[in-house]
Amino acid sequence: MPESPAVPAARPTPSDPATLSAEDGKLVVLARGARGRVGAVEGAAVRDQDGRTYAAASVALPSLTLTALQLAVASAVAAGAGRLEAAVVVTEASTLDGAGHAAVRDLSADAPIHVAAPDGTVLGTVIQ
């Protein structure tokens, strides 16, 4: 069985907030909703190459831990997505988690990852 690539230890720090397109604004709404429905630490949403969206909340079980962004990307891949156009994570943290960042970059080297506060205010965007 091939080894999984290492998850980057670095936590990318978002740059200054970008002005969001209407489509990216919808991702913020979806991510906030996913987080709020279950009272999760994080919520995330991604948009694939066909414009389909996938939203998820973080999962913390004794046998399984996933960031919201990992789960949103996994949902997109399970539905057949081959590329992502954009991603949003709603969190109280000021940085993007390395595992979620890596999951997005597995599908797209250049999709913007917007980091937003729980109230929906965009804190910054990771583009690398």
C-alpha positions as CSV (number, residue, x, y, z in Angstrom):
1,M,0.0,0.0,0.0
2,P,1.5,3.4,-1.0
3,E,2.2,5.8,1.8
4,S,0.0,8.9,2.2
5,P,1.8,12.2,1.6
6,A,2.7,14.0,4.7
7,V,0.4,16.7,5.8
8,P,2.2,20.0,6.0
9,A,3.0,21.0,9.5
10,A,2.8,24.7,8.6
11,R,-0.4,26.6,9.2
12,P,-0.8,29.0,6.3
13,T,-1.6,32.5,7.4
14,P,-4.3,34.2,5.3
15,S,-3.3,37.3,3.4
16,D,-5.4,40.4,3.5
17,P,-9.1,39.7,2.7
18,A,-10.0,39.5,-0.9
19,T,-13.2,41.0,-2.2
20,L,-15.4,38.0,-2.6
21,S,-17.4,37.2,-5.7
22,A,-21.1,36.5,-5.2
23,E,-20.3,32.8,-5.7
24,D,-17.6,32.8,-3.0
25,G,-20.0,34.7,-0.7
26,K,-22.4,31.8,-1.1
27,L,-19.7,29.5,0.1
28,V,-19.4,31.6,3.3
29,V,-23.1,31.2,3.9
30,L,-22.9,27.5,3.4
31,A,-19.9,27.0,5.6
32,R,-21.5,29.1,8.4
33,G,-24.7,27.0,8.1
34,A,-22.8,23.7,8.3
35,R,-20.9,24.9,11.4
36,G,-24.0,26.3,13.1
37,R,-26.3,23.2,12.5
38,V,-24.2,21.0,14.7
39,G,-22.3,23.5,16.8
40,A,-19.0,22.4,15.3
41,V,-15.7,24.2,15.8
42,E,-15.4,24.7,12.0
43,G,-17.6,24.8,8.9
44,A,-16.3,24.7,5.4
45,A,-17.6,24.7,1.8
46,V,-16.0,24.2,-1.6
47,R,-17.1,24.7,-5.2
48,D,-16.0,22.3,-7.9
49,Q,-15.2,22.8,-11.6
50,D,-18.9,22.4,-12.5
51,G,-20.2,24.9,-9.9
52,R,-21.5,22.3,-7.5
53,T,-21.0,23.1,-3.8
54,Y,-20.3,20.9,-0.8
55,A,-20.5,22.0,2.8
56,A,-19.3,20.2,5.9
57,A,-18.6,20.6,9.6
58,S,-15.6,19.4,11.5
59,V,-15.8,15.8,12.9
60,A,-14.3,14.8,16.3
61,L,-15.0,11.2,17.2
62,P,-12.9,8.9,19.2
63,S,-12.0,6.9,16.1
64,L,-12.2,9.7,13.5
65,T,-11.1,13.3,13.3
66,L,-11.5,15.5,10.2
67,T,-11.4,19.2,9.7
68,A,-14.4,20.7,8.0
69,L,-12.3,21.5,4.9
70,Q,-11.1,17.9,4.7
71,L,-14.7,16.6,4.8
72,A,-15.9,19.1,2.3
73,V,-13.1,18.1,-0.1
74,A,-13.8,14.4,0.5
75,S,-17.5,15.0,-0.3
76,A,-16.6,16.7,-3.5
77,V,-14.3,13.9,-4.5
78,A,-16.8,11.3,-3.6
79,A,-19.3,13.1,-6.0
80,G,-16.8,13.0,-8.8
81,A,-15.1,16.4,-8.6
82,G,-11.7,16.6,-10.2
83,R,-10.9,20.2,-9.5
84,L,-11.9,22.9,-7.0
85,E,-12.6,26.6,-7.9
86,A,-12.7,28.0,-4.4
87,A,-13.0,27.0,-0.7
88,V,-14.1,28.7,2.5
89,V,-13.5,27.7,6.1
90,V,-15.3,29.4,8.9
91,T,-13.4,29.1,12.1
92,E,-12.4,31.0,15.3
93,A,-8.7,30.4,14.4
94,S,-6.7,33.0,12.7
95,T,-4.8,30.5,10.5
96,L,-5.8,27.7,8.1
97,D,-5.2,24.2,9.3
98,G,-2.5,22.3,7.4
99,A,-4.6,19.2,6.7
100,G,-7.5,21.2,5.2
101,H,-5.0,23.3,3.1
102,A,-3.4,20.1,1.8
103,A,-6.7,18.6,0.9
104,V,-7.7,21.6,-1.2
105,R,-4.3,21.6,-2.9
106,D,-4.6,17.9,-3.8
107,L,-7.3,19.0,-6.2
108,S,-6.3,22.6,-7.1
109,A,-3.0,24.4,-6.8
110,D,-4.5,27.8,-7.3
111,A,-8.0,27.8,-5.8
112,P,-8.4,30.6,-3.2
113,I,-9.1,29.4,0.3
114,H,-11.0,32.1,2.2
115,V,-10.8,32.1,6.0
116,A,-13.8,33.7,7.7
117,A,-14.8,34.4,11.3
118,P,-18.0,32.8,12.7
119,D,-19.9,36.0,11.9
120,G,-18.9,35.6,8.3
121,T,-16.3,38.4,8.2
122,V,-13.6,37.3,5.8
123,L,-10.2,37.4,7.6
124,G,-8.0,36.6,4.7
125,T,-7.4,34.4,1.7
126,V,-4.7,31.8,1.2
127,I,-3.7,31.5,-2.4
128,Q,-0.5,29.5,-2.3
